Amino acid sequence: MDSLQYIASLIAKSPAWAQDLEKFAREHRVPIIDQISLQLLLQLVRLKRPERILEIGTAIAYSTLHMHEAVPDAYITTIEKNEKMYAIAAKNIARFKKSERIELIHGDAAEVIERFPPEKTFDFVFIDAAKSQYLRYFQSIAPHVLKGGVIVADNVLFKQFVAQPEEAPKRFKTIVKNLRMFNEYVMKNEDFHSSLAPVGDGLMISIKRT
Ligand SMILES: C[S@@+](CC[C@H](N)C(=O)[O-])C[C@H]1O[C@@H](n2cnc3c(N)ncnc32)[C@H](O)[C@@H]1O
């Protein structure tokens, strides 16, 4: 057993609602956050206790509903571009009666964010959508993040190819190039304290300084 398998073996079984969504994701090949990254994401949410969360990339609302469970009083806005995913997420949010606290927006996240009025602010952002667009998401959401607010971006090591771009198959070259640009930009950005945690597929954790 390696360390990751060991950690996975220690994680408590998901609640029934989450097992149901995990089964759906497996059967329909919907990518959702891996369990170890999820545990860290939820710990960060619990530590920060945000009032307003933005999620970029809802899929079936698996991570959305988990964040809601971690901080039930927070308002969550989540954006999904794919029409089918949006419909499934809407159904799941309604089925678990969470529509009062979770606002689901259908659209391209970059365009949706760019239309946000300046007074729309968040104290926690989870980026988990098109990997090539991470820099655009980060730059457009940064002005809406309050001082001390947190931005978490998943998959920033993308299948380990980000550290070893020469190993990446041709179809992943653009994603890898863009994620490398994203990682460098964020780590050098003086408006944020950032840390890249080699957890799961790589989690970039940034805290706004000003
Ligand atoms: C990895 S999945 C999200 C998984 C989800 N956060 C979870 O862990 O349960 C990525 C999702 O982002 C969506 N997506 C991709 N590009 C997008 C964009 N430009 N705007 C909004 N959503 C996008 C995809 O349709 C997909 O459902």
The ligand as a Tripos MOL2 file, in Angstrom:
@<TRIPOS>MOLECULE
LIG
   27    29     1     0     0
SMALL
NO_CHARGES

@<TRIPOS>ATOM
      1 C1        -13.9590   18.6730  -13.5010 C.3       1 LIG1
      2 S1        -15.5810   19.1220  -13.8730 S.3       1 LIG1
      3 C2        -16.1420   19.8820  -12.3910 C.3       1 LIG1
      4 C3        -16.2640   18.9290  -11.2720 C.3       1 LIG1
      5 C4        -16.9010   19.4850  -10.0180 C.3       1 LIG1
      6 N1        -16.2600   20.7170   -9.5890 N.3       1 LIG1
      7 C5        -16.7980   18.4510   -8.9220 C.2       1 LIG1
      8 O1        -15.6810   18.2320   -8.4200 O.co2     1 LIG1
      9 O2        -17.8120   17.8350   -8.5670 O.co2     1 LIG1
     10 C6        -15.3860   20.5120  -14.9180 C.3       1 LIG1
     11 C7        -16.6880   21.1330  -15.3680 C.3       1 LIG1
     12 O3        -16.4050   22.4310  -15.8920 O.3       1 LIG1
     13 C8        -17.2850   22.6730  -16.9630 C.3       1 LIG1
     14 N2        -16.7110   23.7390  -17.7890 N.ar      1 LIG1
     15 C9        -15.7260   23.6400  -18.7240 C.ar      1 LIG1
     16 N3        -15.4640   24.8310  -19.2500 N.ar      1 LIG1
     17 C10       -16.2850   25.7140  -18.6370 C.ar      1 LIG1
     18 C11       -16.4790   27.1090  -18.7440 C.ar      1 LIG1
     19 N4        -15.7730   27.8400  -19.6050 N.pl3     1 LIG1
     20 N5        -17.4100   27.6900  -17.9690 N.ar      1 LIG1
     21 C12       -18.1360   26.9600  -17.0750 C.ar      1 LIG1
     22 N6        -18.0010   25.6340  -16.9390 N.ar      1 LIG1
     23 C13       -17.0890   25.0110  -17.6990 C.ar      1 LIG1
     24 C14       -17.3870   21.3260  -17.6670 C.3       1 LIG1
     25 O4        -18.5470   21.2580  -18.4690 O.3       1 LIG1
     26 C15       -17.3800   20.3590  -16.4920 C.3       1 LIG1
     27 O5        -18.6840   20.0120  -16.1030 O.3       1 LIG1
@<TRIPOS>BOND
     1     1     2 1
     2     2     3 1
     3     2    10 1
     4     3     4 1
     5     4     5 1
     6     5     6 1
     7     5     7 1
     8     7     8 2
     9     7     9 1
    10    10    11 1
    11    11    12 1
    12    11    26 1
    13    12    13 1
    14    13    14 1
    15    13    24 1
    16    14    15 ar
    17    14    23 ar
    18    15    16 ar
    19    16    17 ar
    20    17    18 ar
    21    17    23 ar
    22    18    19 1
    23    18    20 ar
    24    20    21 ar
    25    21    22 ar
    26    22    23 ar
    27    24    25 1
    28    24    26 1
    29    26    27 1
@<TRIPOS>SUBSTRUCTURE
     1 LIG1         1 GROUP 0 **** ****
